[in-house]
Amino acid sequence: MAKTASSLVLPIIFLVMFALVEQNMGCMAVLGSCGVITDCSGECISRFGPQARGYCDRDGGSGTCVCVYPCPADKPHM
């Protein structure tokens, strides 16, 4: 009996941690090329509010401007 209970502890901890992380992930948007948008962070803040963060994902060429921001209440998490 003790061995069965201890084998369930790790999966339960993993599921609890996964549920907590998913709630805090937020939403993400791709704005366009970093060559066109010179200040990704400023553009994200102006579009999605002061809690938004922006960065340039250097995936080749001039890169892609990506925003991460808190999801509105009516929008599902990613």
All heavy atoms as a GROMACS GRO file, in nm:
protein
  561
    1MET      N    1   0.081  -0.119   0.000
    1MET     CA    2   0.000   0.000   0.000
    1MET      C    3   0.086   0.126   0.000
    1MET      O    4   0.057   0.220  -0.069
    1MET     CB    5  -0.093  -0.005   0.122
    1MET     CG    6  -0.182   0.116   0.134
    1MET     SD    7  -0.307   0.106   0.008
    1MET     CE    8  -0.403   0.248   0.046
    2ALA      N    9   0.193   0.127   0.079
    2ALA     CA   10   0.279   0.245   0.086
    2ALA      C   11   0.348   0.271  -0.046
    2ALA      O   12   0.368   0.385  -0.086
    2ALA     CB   13   0.381   0.229   0.198
    3LYS      N   14   0.385   0.166  -0.116
    3LYS     CA   15   0.452   0.183  -0.244
    3LYS      C   16   0.357   0.243  -0.348
    3LYS      O   17   0.396   0.327  -0.428
    3LYS     CB   18   0.507   0.049  -0.291
    3LYS     CG   19   0.603   0.064  -0.405
    3LYS     CD   20   0.676  -0.066  -0.428
    3LYS     CE   21   0.789  -0.038  -0.522
    3LYS     NZ   22   0.908  -0.108  -0.496
    4THR      N   23   0.231   0.204  -0.347
    4THR     CA   24   0.132   0.258  -0.440
    4THR      C   25   0.110   0.407  -0.414
    4THR      O   26   0.104   0.487  -0.507
    4THR     CB   27   0.000   0.182  -0.428
    4THR    OG1   28   0.024   0.045  -0.448
    4THR    CG2   29  -0.100   0.232  -0.529
    5ALA      N   30   0.098   0.445  -0.290
    5ALA     CA   31   0.076   0.586  -0.256
    5ALA      C   32   0.195   0.671  -0.295
    5ALA      O   33   0.179   0.781  -0.348
    5ALA     CB   34   0.048   0.600  -0.106
    6SER      N   35   0.315   0.622  -0.274
    6SER     CA   36   0.434   0.702  -0.308
    6SER      C   37   0.452   0.713  -0.458
    6SER      O   38   0.508   0.810  -0.507
    6SER     CB   39   0.559   0.642  -0.243
    6SER     OG   40   0.585   0.514  -0.297
    7SER      N   41   0.404   0.618  -0.535
    7SER     CA   42   0.418   0.627  -0.681
    7SER      C   43   0.319   0.727  -0.740
    7SER      O   44   0.335   0.769  -0.854
    7SER     CB   45   0.400   0.490  -0.745
    7SER     OG   46   0.268   0.445  -0.726
    8LEU      N   47   0.218   0.766  -0.665
    8LEU     CA   48   0.122   0.865  -0.713
    8LEU      C   49   0.160   1.008  -0.678
    8LEU      O   50   0.106   1.103  -0.733
    8LEU     CB   51  -0.017   0.836  -0.656
    8LEU     CG   52  -0.083   0.707  -0.704
    8LEU    CD1   53  -0.214   0.685  -0.631
    8LEU    CD2   54  -0.106   0.711  -0.853
    9VAL      N   55   0.254   1.026  -0.588
    9VAL     CA   56   0.289   1.160  -0.541
    9VAL      C   57   0.350   1.244  -0.652
    9VAL      O   58   0.310   1.358  -0.674
    9VAL     CB   59   0.385   1.151  -0.420
    9VAL    CG1   60   0.442   1.287  -0.385
    9VAL    CG2   61   0.314   1.090  -0.301
   10LEU      N   62   0.446   1.191  -0.725
   10LEU     CA   63   0.513   1.267  -0.831
   10LEU      C   64   0.417   1.312  -0.941
   10LEU      O   65   0.418   1.429  -0.979
   10LEU     CB   66   0.629   1.185  -0.887
   10LEU     CG   67   0.736   1.264  -0.959
   10LEU    CD1   68   0.797   1.369  -0.868
   10LEU    CD2   69   0.842   1.170  -1.009
   11PRO      N   70   0.331   1.223  -0.996
   11PRO     CA   71   0.236   1.272  -1.098
   11PRO      C   72   0.140   1.379  -1.045
   11PRO      O   73   0.106   1.472  -1.118
   11PRO     CB   74   0.159   1.145  -1.137
   11PRO     CG   75   0.248   1.033  -1.101
   11PRO     CD   76   0.325   1.078  -0.982
   12ILE      N   77   0.098   1.368  -0.921
   12ILE     CA   78   0.008   1.469  -0.865
   12ILE      C   79   0.078   1.603  -0.853
   12ILE      O   80   0.023   1.707  -0.889
   12ILE     CB   81  -0.048   1.422  -0.729
   12ILE    CG1   82  -0.145   1.306  -0.752
   12ILE    CG2   83  -0.117   1.536  -0.656
   12ILE    CD1   84  -0.191   1.238  -0.626
   13ILE      N   85   0.202   1.602  -0.807
   13ILE     CA   86   0.279   1.727  -0.798
   13ILE      C   87   0.296   1.789  -0.936
   13ILE      O   88   0.280   1.910  -0.954
   13ILE     CB   89   0.416   1.702  -0.731
   13ILE    CG1   90   0.394   1.668  -0.583
   13ILE    CG2   91   0.508   1.821  -0.746
   13ILE    CD1   92   0.520   1.623  -0.512
   14PHE      N   93   0.327   1.708  -1.036
   14PHE     CA   94   0.344   1.757  -1.173
   14PHE      C   95   0.216   1.821  -1.225
   14PHE      O   96   0.219   1.929  -1.284
   14PHE     CB   97   0.387   1.642  -1.265
   14PHE     CG   98   0.396   1.682  -1.408
   14PHE    CD1   99   0.502   1.760  -1.453
   14PHE    CD2  100   0.298   1.646  -1.498
   14PHE    CE1  101   0.510   1.798  -1.586
   14PHE    CE2  102   0.305   1.684  -1.630
   14PHE     CZ  103   0.411   1.760  -1.674
   15LEU      N  104   0.102   1.758  -1.203
   15LEU     CA  105  -0.025   1.813  -1.252
   15LEU      C  106  -0.060   1.945  -1.184
   15LEU      O  107  -0.109   2.037  -1.248
   15LEU     CB  108  -0.138   1.711  -1.231
   15LEU     CG  109  -0.132   1.588  -1.320
   15LEU    CD1  110  -0.239   1.487  -1.279
   15LEU    CD2  111  -0.148   1.626  -1.466
   16VAL      N  112  -0.035   1.956  -1.055
   16VAL     CA  113  -0.061   2.080  -0.983
   16VAL      C  114   0.028   2.192  -1.037
   16VAL      O  115  -0.017   2.303  -1.063
   16VAL     CB  116  -0.042   2.061  -0.831
   16VAL    CG1  117  -0.042   2.194  -0.759
   16VAL    CG2  118  -0.151   1.970  -0.777
   17MET      N  119   0.156   2.163  -1.057
   17MET     CA  120   0.249   2.264  -1.109
   17MET      C  121   0.208   2.308  -1.250
   17MET      O  122   0.210   2.426  -1.282
   17MET     CB  123   0.392   2.211  -1.111
   17MET     CG  124   0.452   2.201  -0.972
   17MET     SD  125   0.616   2.125  -0.970
   17MET     CE  126   0.703   2.213  -1.095
   18PHE      N  127   0.168   2.214  -1.335
   18PHE     CA  128   0.127   2.247  -1.471
   18PHE      C  129   0.003   2.336  -1.470
   18PHE      O  130  -0.007   2.432  -1.546
   18PHE     CB  131   0.099   2.118  -1.549
   18PHE     CG  132   0.058   2.143  -1.691
   18PHE    CD1  133   0.151   2.186  -1.784
   18PHE    CD2  134  -0.072   2.127  -1.731
   18PHE    CE1  135   0.114   2.210  -1.915
   18PHE    CE2  136  -0.111   2.150  -1.861
   18PHE     CZ  137  -0.017   2.192  -1.953
   19ALA      N  138  -0.092   2.308  -1.384
   19ALA     CA  139  -0.214   2.389  -1.376
   19ALA      C  140  -0.182   2.531  -1.332
   19ALA      O  141  -0.238   2.628  -1.384
   19ALA     CB  142  -0.313   2.325  -1.281
   20LEU      N  143  -0.090   2.548  -1.238
   20LEU     CA  144  -0.053   2.682  -1.192
   20LEU      C  145   0.022   2.760  -1.297
   20LEU      O  146   0.001   2.880  -1.315
   20LEU     CB  147   0.031   2.672  -1.064
   20LEU     CG  148  -0.042   2.618  -0.941
   20LEU    CD1  149   0.056   2.599  -0.827
   20LEU    CD2  150  -0.155   2.710  -0.901
   21VAL      N  151   0.110   2.695  -1.371
   21VAL     CA  152   0.188   2.764  -1.474
   21VAL      C  153   0.098   2.808  -1.588
   21VAL      O  154   0.110   2.918  -1.638
   21VAL     CB  155   0.302   2.674  -1.525
   21VAL    CG1  156   0.365   2.731  -1.650
   21VAL    CG2  157   0.406   2.655  -1.417
   22GLU      N  158   0.006   2.725  -1.630
   22GLU     CA  159  -0.080   2.760  -1.743
   22GLU      C  160  -0.165   2.882  -1.714
   22GLU      O  161  -0.190   2.963  -1.802
   22GLU     CB  162  -0.169   2.642  -1.780
   22GLU     CG  163  -0.250   2.668  -1.905
   22GLU     CD  164  -0.333   2.550  -1.947
   22GLU    OE1  165  -0.311   2.441  -1.897
   22GLU    OE2  166  -0.420   2.572  -2.032
   23GLN      N  167  -0.208   2.902  -1.592
   23GLN     CA  168  -0.291   3.017  -1.558
   23GLN      C  169  -0.213   3.147  -1.572
   23GLN      O  170  -0.271   3.251  -1.598
   23GLN     CB  171  -0.342   3.005  -1.415
   23GLN     CG  172  -0.444   2.897  -1.397
   23GLN     CD  173  -0.485   2.883  -1.252
   23GLN    OE1  174  -0.434   2.951  -1.166
   23GLN    NE2  175  -0.577   2.792  -1.226
   24ASN      N  176  -0.083   3.146  -1.557
   24ASN     CA  177  -0.003   3.267  -1.557
   24ASN      C  178   0.071   3.294  -1.688
   24ASN      O  179   0.152   3.384  -1.695
   24ASN     CB  180   0.099   3.260  -1.443
   24ASN     CG  181   0.032   3.255  -1.309
   24ASN    OD1  182  -0.069   3.319  -1.290
   24ASN    ND2  183   0.087   3.178  -1.218
   25MET      N  184   0.046   3.216  -1.790
   25MET     CA  185   0.123   3.231  -1.914
   25MET      C  186   0.088   3.358  -1.991
   25MET      O  187   0.174   3.420  -2.047
   25MET     CB  188   0.106   3.109  -2.002
   25MET     CG  189   0.183   2.990  -1.952
   25MET     SD  190   0.166   2.848  -2.055
   25MET     CE  191   0.244   2.900  -2.204
   26GLY      N  192  -0.038   3.395  -1.999
   26GLY     CA  193  -0.077   3.515  -2.072
   26GLY      C  194  -0.097   3.488  -2.220
   26GLY      O  195  -0.096   3.376  -2.266
   27CYS      N  196  -0.114   3.595  -2.294
   27CYS     CA  197  -0.138   3.587  -2.439
   27CYS      C  198  -0.015   3.637  -2.514
   27CYS      O  199   0.069   3.706  -2.457
   27CYS     CB  200  -0.259   3.671  -2.476
   27CYS     SG  201  -0.415   3.600  -2.420
   28MET      N  202  -0.010   3.606  -2.642
   28MET     CA  203   0.104   3.644  -2.724
   28MET      C  204   0.054   3.692  -2.860
   28MET      O  205  -0.046   3.642  -2.911
   28MET     CB  206   0.195   3.523  -2.743
   28MET     CG  207   0.326   3.555  -2.806
   28MET     SD  208   0.435   3.414  -2.802
   28MET     CE  209   0.403   3.344  -2.961
   29ALA      N  210   0.122   3.792  -2.916
   29ALA     CA  211   0.087   3.843  -3.048
   29ALA      C  212   0.214   3.873  -3.125
   29ALA      O  213   0.315   3.914  -3.068
   29ALA     CB  214   0.004   3.970  -3.036
   30VAL      N  215   0.210   3.850  -3.256
   30VAL     CA  216   0.321   3.882  -3.345
   30VAL      C  217   0.282   4.007  -3.422
   30VAL      O  218   0.178   4.009  -3.489
   30VAL     CB  219   0.350   3.764  -3.441
   30VAL    CG1  220   0.458   3.800  -3.539
   30VAL    CG2  221   0.388   3.640  -3.362
   31LEU      N  222   0.363   4.113  -3.412
   31LEU     CA  223   0.327   4.240  -3.474
   31LEU      C  224   0.382   4.256  -3.615
   31LEU      O  225   0.321   4.322  -3.698
   31LEU     CB  226   0.376   4.356  -3.387
   31LEU     CG  227   0.317   4.364  -3.248
   31LEU    CD1  228   0.369   4.487  -3.176
   31LEU    CD2  229   0.166   4.366  -3.252
   32GLY      N  230   0.499   4.204  -3.641
   32GLY     CA  231   0.558   4.219  -3.774
   32GLY      C  232   0.709   4.218  -3.766
   32GLY      O  233   0.769   4.175  -3.668
   33SER      N  234   0.772   4.272  -3.868
   33SER     CA  235   0.917   4.270  -3.881
   33SER      C  236   0.982   4.375  -3.790
   33SER      O  237   0.933   4.488  -3.777
   33SER     CB  238   0.955   4.299  -4.026
   33SER     OG  239   1.094   4.318  -4.037
   34CYS      N  240   1.094   4.338  -3.728
   34CYS     CA  241   1.170   4.433  -3.645
   34CYS      C  242   1.235   4.541  -3.732
   34CYS      O  243   1.272   4.646  -3.681
   34CYS     CB  244   1.277   4.360  -3.565
   34CYS     SG  245   1.211   4.248  -3.441
   35GLY      N  246   1.246   4.517  -3.861
   35GLY     CA  247   1.298   4.618  -3.951
   35GLY      C  248   1.200   4.733  -3.970
   35GLY      O  249   1.238   4.848  -3.986
   36VAL      N  250   1.070   4.702  -3.963
   36VAL     CA  251   0.965   4.803  -3.977
   36VAL      C  252   0.932   4.864  -3.841
   36VAL      O  253   0.920   4.985  -3.827
   36VAL     CB  254   0.838   4.741  -4.041
   36VAL    CG1  255   0.726   4.841  -4.046
   36VAL    CG2  256   0.870   4.687  -4.179
   37ILE      N  257   0.918   4.780  -3.739
   37ILE     CA  258   0.887   4.825  -3.603
   37ILE      C  259   1.020   4.833  -3.528
   37ILE      O  260   1.076   4.732  -3.490
   37ILE     CB  261   0.791   4.727  -3.533
   37ILE    CG1  262   0.662   4.712  -3.613
   37ILE    CG2  263   0.762   4.772  -3.390
   37ILE    CD1  264   0.573   4.600  -3.566
   38THR      N  265   1.069   4.953  -3.508
   38THR     CA  266   1.203   4.969  -3.448
   38THR      C  267   1.202   4.950  -3.296
   38THR      O  268   1.302   4.909  -3.239
   38THR     CB  269   1.261   5.107  -3.481
   38THR    OG1  270   1.167   5.207  -3.439
   38THR    CG2  271   1.286   5.121  -3.630
   39ASP      N  272   1.089   4.979  -3.229
   39ASP     CA  273   1.081   4.965  -3.084
   39ASP      C  274   0.968   4.868  -3.049
   39ASP      O  275   0.854   4.909  -3.028
   39ASP     CB  276   1.057   5.102  -3.019
   39ASP     CG  277   1.050   5.095  -2.867
   39ASP    OD1  278   1.094   4.994  -2.809
   39ASP    OD2  279   1.000   5.192  -2.807
   40CYS      N  280   0.999   4.739  -3.042
   40CYS     CA  281   0.897   4.636  -3.014
   40CYS      C  282   0.832   4.658  -2.878
   40CYS      O  283   0.710   4.648  -2.864
   40CYS     CB  284   0.958   4.497  -3.020
   40CYS     SG  285   1.003   4.444  -3.185
   41SER      N  286   0.911   4.688  -2.779
   41SER     CA  287   0.858   4.705  -2.644
   41SER      C  288   0.760   4.822  -2.638
   41SER      O  289   0.651   4.810  -2.582
   41SER     CB  290   0.973   4.726  -2.545
   41SER     OG  291   0.925   4.731  -2.414
   42GLY      N  292   0.796   4.934  -2.694
   42GLY     CA  293   0.708   5.052  -2.695
   42GLY      C  294   0.580   5.027  -2.772
   42GLY      O  295   0.472   5.070  -2.730
   43GLU      N  296   0.590   4.958  -2.884
   43GLU     CA  297   0.472   4.927  -2.965
   43GLU      C  298   0.377   4.833  -2.891
   43GLU      O  299   0.256   4.850  -2.894
   43GLU     CB  300   0.515   4.864  -3.098
   43GLU     CG  301   0.402   4.841  -3.194
   43GLU     CD  302   0.340   4.969  -3.248
   43GLU    OE1  303   0.406   5.074  -3.251
   43GLU    OE2  304   0.222   4.964  -3.289
   44CYS      N  305   0.433   4.735  -2.820
   44CYS     CA  306   0.350   4.642  -2.743
   44CYS      C  307   0.278   4.713  -2.629
   44CYS      O  308   0.160   4.689  -2.605
   44CYS     CB  309   0.436   4.529  -2.686
   44CYS     SG  310   0.496   4.415  -2.812
   45ILE      N  311   0.349   4.802  -2.560
   45ILE     CA  312   0.288   4.877  -2.451
   45ILE      C  313   0.175   4.966  -2.503
   45ILE      O  314   0.069   4.976  -2.442
   45ILE     CB  315   0.394   4.958  -2.375
   45ILE    CG1  316   0.484   4.863  -2.295
   45ILE    CG2  317   0.331   5.061  -2.283
   45ILE    CD1  318   0.606   4.927  -2.234
   46SER      N  319   0.195   5.028  -2.618
   46SER     CA  320   0.091   5.116  -2.673
   46SER      C  321  -0.032   5.038  -2.719
   46SER      O  322  -0.143   5.088  -2.713
   46SER     CB  323   0.146   5.200  -2.787
   46SER     OG  324   0.173   5.120  -2.900
   47ARG      N  325  -0.014   4.914  -2.764
   47ARG     CA  326  -0.127   4.834  -2.811
   47ARG      C  327  -0.198   4.755  -2.702
   47ARG      O  328  -0.319   4.740  -2.703
   47ARG     CB  329  -0.081   4.734  -2.918
   47ARG     CG  330  -0.048   4.797  -3.049
   47ARG     CD  331  -0.024   4.691  -3.153
   47ARG     NE  332   0.022   4.751  -3.275
   47ARG     CZ  333   0.014   4.692  -3.392
   47ARG    NH1  334  -0.036   4.572  -3.401
   47ARG    NH2  335   0.058   4.753  -3.499
   48PHE      N  336  -0.119   4.699  -2.607
   48PHE     CA  337  -0.176   4.605  -2.510
   48PHE      C  338  -0.170   4.650  -2.365
   48PHE      O  339  -0.209   4.578  -2.276
   48PHE     CB  340  -0.107   4.469  -2.523
   48PHE     CG  341  -0.120   4.410  -2.660
   48PHE    CD1  342  -0.011   4.403  -2.746
   48PHE    CD2  343  -0.242   4.362  -2.705
   48PHE    CE1  344  -0.023   4.349  -2.872
   48PHE    CE2  345  -0.255   4.308  -2.832
   48PHE     CZ  346  -0.146   4.301  -2.916
   49GLY      N  347  -0.117   4.770  -2.340
   49GLY     CA  348  -0.116   4.822  -2.203
   49GLY      C  349   0.021   4.813  -2.137
   49GLY      O  350   0.115   4.755  -2.191
   50PRO      N  351   0.031   4.872  -2.017
   50PRO     CA  352   0.162   4.884  -1.951
   50PRO      C  353   0.222   4.753  -1.902
   50PRO      O  354   0.342   4.747  -1.874
   50PRO     CB  355   0.132   4.977  -1.832
   50PRO     CG  356  -0.014   4.963  -1.807
   50PRO     CD  357  -0.076   4.934  -1.941
   51GLN      N  358   0.144   4.646  -1.892
   51GLN     CA  359   0.199   4.519  -1.848
   51GLN      C  360   0.253   4.434  -1.962
   51GLN      O  361   0.305   4.326  -1.940
   51GLN     CB  362   0.094   4.440  -1.770
   51GLN     CG  363   0.057   4.505  -1.639
   51GLN     CD  364  -0.047   4.424  -1.566
   51GLN    OE1  365  -0.123   4.350  -1.626
   51GLN    NE2  366  -0.048   4.438  -1.434
   52ALA      N  367   0.242   4.483  -2.084
   52ALA     CA  368   0.290   4.409  -2.200
   52ALA      C  369   0.442   4.418  -2.210
   52ALA      O  370   0.502   4.518  -2.171
   52ALA     CB  371   0.226   4.465  -2.327
   53ARG      N  372   0.501   4.311  -2.262
   53ARG     CA  373   0.645   4.309  -2.287
   53ARG      C  374   0.667   4.276  -2.434
   53ARG      O  375   0.596   4.194  -2.491
   53ARG     CB  376   0.714   4.201  -2.203
   53ARG     CG  377   0.710   4.228  -2.054
   53ARG     CD  378   0.766   4.111  -1.980
   53ARG     NE  379   0.688   3.994  -2.022
   53ARG     CZ  380   0.722   3.868  -2.000
   53ARG    NH1  381   0.830   3.840  -1.936
   53ARG    NH2  382   0.646   3.769  -2.041
   54GLY      N  383   0.762   4.340  -2.494
   54GLY     CA  384   0.791   4.316  -2.634
   54GLY      C  385   0.937   4.286  -2.655
   54GLY      O  386   1.023   4.334  -2.582
   55TYR      N  387   0.966   4.201  -2.753
   55TYR     CA  388   1.104   4.170  -2.788
   55TYR      C  389   1.112   4.132  -2.934
   55TYR      O  390   1.013   4.099  -2.998
   55TYR     CB  391   1.159   4.057  -2.698
   55TYR     CG  392   1.088   3.925  -2.712
   55TYR    CD1  393   1.131   3.829  -2.802
   55TYR    CD2  394   0.975   3.896  -2.636
   55TYR    CE1  395   1.065   3.708  -2.815
   55TYR    CE2  396   0.909   3.777  -2.647
   55TYR     CZ  397   0.956   3.682  -2.737
   55TYR     OH  398   0.890   3.563  -2.750
   56CYS      N  399   1.233   4.140  -2.986
   56CYS     CA  400   1.257   4.105  -3.125
   56CYS      C  401   1.314   3.964  -3.130
   56CYS      O  402   1.421   3.938  -3.077
   56CYS     CB  403   1.354   4.206  -3.188
   56CYS     SG  404   1.378   4.176  -3.364
   57ASP      N  405   1.240   3.872  -3.190
   57ASP     CA  406   1.284   3.734  -3.206
   57ASP      C  407   1.367   3.726  -3.333
   57ASP      O  408   1.316   3.734  -3.442
   57ASP     CB  409   1.162   3.643  -3.212
   57ASP     CG  410   1.200   3.496  -3.223
   57ASP    OD1  411   1.316   3.463  -3.198
   57ASP    OD2  412   1.110   3.415  -3.255
   58ARG      N  413   1.497   3.712  -3.316
   58ARG     CA  414   1.590   3.710  -3.430
   58ARG      C  415   1.588   3.574  -3.498
   58ARG      O  416   1.675   3.491  -3.480
   58ARG     CB  417   1.732   3.743  -3.384
   58ARG     CG  418   1.744   3.876  -3.319
   58ARG     CD  419   1.742   3.985  -3.421
   58ARG     NE  420   1.752   4.114  -3.355
   58ARG     CZ  421   1.737   4.226  -3.415
   58ARG    NH1  422   1.712   4.230  -3.543
   58ARG    NH2  423   1.746   4.339  -3.350
   59ASP      N  424   1.484   3.551  -3.577
   59ASP     CA  425   1.468   3.423  -3.647
   59ASP      C  426   1.527   3.425  -3.788
   59ASP      O  427   1.502   3.339  -3.867
   59ASP     CB  428   1.320   3.384  -3.651
   59ASP     CG  429   1.236   3.490  -3.720
   59ASP    OD1  430   1.288   3.598  -3.750
   59ASP    OD2  431   1.116   3.464  -3.742
   60GLY      N  432   1.604   3.525  -3.817
   60GLY     CA  433   1.662   3.539  -3.950
   60GLY      C  434   1.620   3.672  -4.009
   60GLY      O  435   1.514   3.724  -3.979
   61GLY      N  436   1.704   3.730  -4.089
   61GLY     CA  437   1.672   3.860  -4.146
   61GLY      C  438   1.670   3.966  -4.038
   61GLY      O  439   1.756   3.971  -3.950
   62SER      N  440   1.567   4.050  -4.040
   62SER     CA  441   1.559   4.156  -3.940
   62SER      C  442   1.485   4.112  -3.815
   62SER      O  443   1.478   4.185  -3.717
   62SER     CB  444   1.490   4.278  -4.000
   62SER     OG  445   1.360   4.244  -4.042
   63GLY      N  446   1.426   3.992  -3.812
   63GLY     CA  447   1.358   3.939  -3.694
   63GLY      C  448   1.210   3.971  -3.693
   63GLY      O  449   1.158   4.040  -3.779
   64THR      N  450   1.143   3.920  -3.592
   64THR     CA  451   0.999   3.938  -3.577
   64THR      C  452   0.968   3.998  -3.441
   64THR      O  453   1.019   3.951  -3.340
   64THR     CB  454   0.927   3.802  -3.590
   64THR    OG1  455   0.963   3.741  -3.713
   64THR    CG2  456   0.777   3.816  -3.584
   65CYS      N  457   0.884   4.100  -3.438
   65CYS     CA  458   0.845   4.167  -3.315
   65CYS      C  459   0.732   4.087  -3.248
   65CYS      O  460   0.628   4.065  -3.307
   65CYS     CB  461   0.798   4.308  -3.347
   65CYS     SG  462   0.772   4.409  -3.202
   66VAL      N  463   0.757   4.041  -3.123
   66VAL     CA  464   0.663   3.956  -3.050
   66VAL      C  465   0.622   4.027  -2.921
   66VAL      O  466   0.706   4.083  -2.851
   66VAL     CB  467   0.728   3.820  -3.018
   66VAL    CG1  468   0.634   3.732  -2.938
   66VAL    CG2  469   0.772   3.749  -3.144
   67CYS      N  470   0.492   4.022  -2.888
   67CYS     CA  471   0.439   4.080  -2.764
   67CYS      C  472   0.384   3.970  -2.674
   67CYS      O  473   0.318   3.878  -2.722
   67CYS     CB  474   0.324   4.177  -2.792
   67CYS     SG  475   0.373   4.324  -2.879
   68VAL      N  476   0.410   3.984  -2.544
   68VAL     CA  477   0.351   3.896  -2.442
   68VAL      C  478   0.277   3.987  -2.346
   68VAL      O  479   0.335   4.084  -2.296
   68VAL     CB  480   0.459   3.815  -2.369
   68VAL    CG1  481   0.397   3.728  -2.262
   68VAL    CG2  482   0.540   3.731  -2.467
   69TYR      N  483   0.149   3.959  -2.321
   69TYR     CA  484   0.066   4.047  -2.238
   69TYR      C  485  -0.038   3.965  -2.164
   69TYR      O  486  -0.069   3.852  -2.203
   69TYR     CB  487  -0.002   4.153  -2.325
   69TYR     CG  488  -0.089   4.096  -2.434
   69TYR    CD1  489  -0.226   4.081  -2.414
   69TYR    CD2  490  -0.035   4.056  -2.557
   69TYR    CE1  491  -0.306   4.029  -2.514
   69TYR    CE2  492  -0.114   4.003  -2.656
   69TYR     CZ  493  -0.250   3.991  -2.634
   69TYR     OH  494  -0.329   3.937  -2.732
   70PRO      N  495  -0.094   4.018  -2.054
   70PRO     CA  496  -0.199   3.947  -1.981
   70PRO      C  497  -0.323   3.931  -2.067
   70PRO      O  498  -0.364   4.024  -2.135
   70PRO     CB  499  -0.228   4.035  -1.860
   70PRO     CG  500  -0.115   4.131  -1.851
   70PRO     CD  501  -0.056   4.143  -1.987
   71CYS      N  502  -0.381   3.812  -2.065
   71CYS     CA  503  -0.502   3.786  -2.144
   71CYS      C  504  -0.621   3.859  -2.085
   71CYS      O  505  -0.637   3.862  -1.963
   71CYS     CB  506  -0.534   3.638  -2.146
   71CYS     SG  507  -0.421   3.540  -2.246
   72PRO      N  508  -0.705   3.915  -2.171
   72PRO     CA  509  -0.833   3.968  -2.121
   72PRO      C  510  -0.916   3.853  -2.064
   72PRO      O  511  -0.897   3.738  -2.100
   72PRO     CB  512  -0.899   4.026  -2.246
   72PRO     CG  513  -0.789   4.043  -2.345
   72PRO     CD  514  -0.686   3.941  -2.312
   73ALA      N  515  -1.010   3.882  -1.978
   73ALA     CA  516  -1.088   3.780  -1.910
   73ALA      C  517  -1.168   3.691  -2.007
   73ALA      O  518  -1.188   3.574  -1.982
   73ALA     CB  519  -1.183   3.844  -1.810
   74ASP      N  520  -1.211   3.747  -2.121
   74ASP     CA  521  -1.293   3.670  -2.214
   74ASP      C  522  -1.212   3.593  -2.318
   74ASP      O  523  -1.266   3.525  -2.401
   74ASP     CB  524  -1.392   3.761  -2.285
   74ASP     CG  525  -1.322   3.870  -2.366
   74ASP    OD1  526  -1.205   3.901  -2.338
   74ASP    OD2  527  -1.388   3.925  -2.457
   75LYS      N  528  -1.079   3.602  -2.312
   75LYS     CA  529  -0.994   3.536  -2.410
   75LYS      C  530  -0.925   3.415  -2.346
   75LYS      O  531  -0.874   3.423  -2.236
   75LYS     CB  532  -0.888   3.635  -2.458
   75LYS     CG  533  -0.844   3.611  -2.598
   75LYS     CD  534  -0.755   3.724  -2.645
   75LYS     CE  535  -0.728   3.708  -2.792
   75LYS     NZ  536  -0.626   3.794  -2.839
   76PRO      N  537  -0.921   3.299  -2.414
   76PRO     CA  538  -0.857   3.181  -2.356
   76PRO      C  539  -0.705   3.196  -2.354
   76PRO      O  540  -0.647   3.266  -2.436
   76PRO     CB  541  -0.898   3.068  -2.448
   76PRO     CG  542  -0.929   3.134  -2.578
   76PRO     CD  543  -0.982   3.271  -2.544
   77HIS      N  544  -0.639   3.128  -2.260
   77HIS     CA  545  -0.492   3.129  -2.250
   77HIS      C  546  -0.435   3.040  -2.358
   77HIS      O  547  -0.496   2.946  -2.402
   77HIS     CB  548  -0.448   3.076  -2.114
   77HIS     CG  549  -0.493   3.160  -2.000
   77HIS    ND1  550  -0.431   3.277  -1.968
   77HIS    CD2  551  -0.594   3.147  -1.913
   77HIS    CE1  552  -0.492   3.331  -1.864
   77HIS    NE2  553  -0.592   3.253  -1.830
   78MET      N  554  -0.311   3.070  -2.400
   78MET     CA  555  -0.242   2.988  -2.498
   78MET      C  556  -0.183   2.867  -2.434
   78MET      O  557  -0.134   2.864  -2.330
   78MET     CB  558  -0.130   3.065  -2.564
   78MET     CG  559  -0.178   3.174  -2.652
   78MET     SD  560  -0.040   3.239  -2.743
   78MET     CE  561  -0.106   3.230  -2.904
   0.00000   0.00000   0.00000
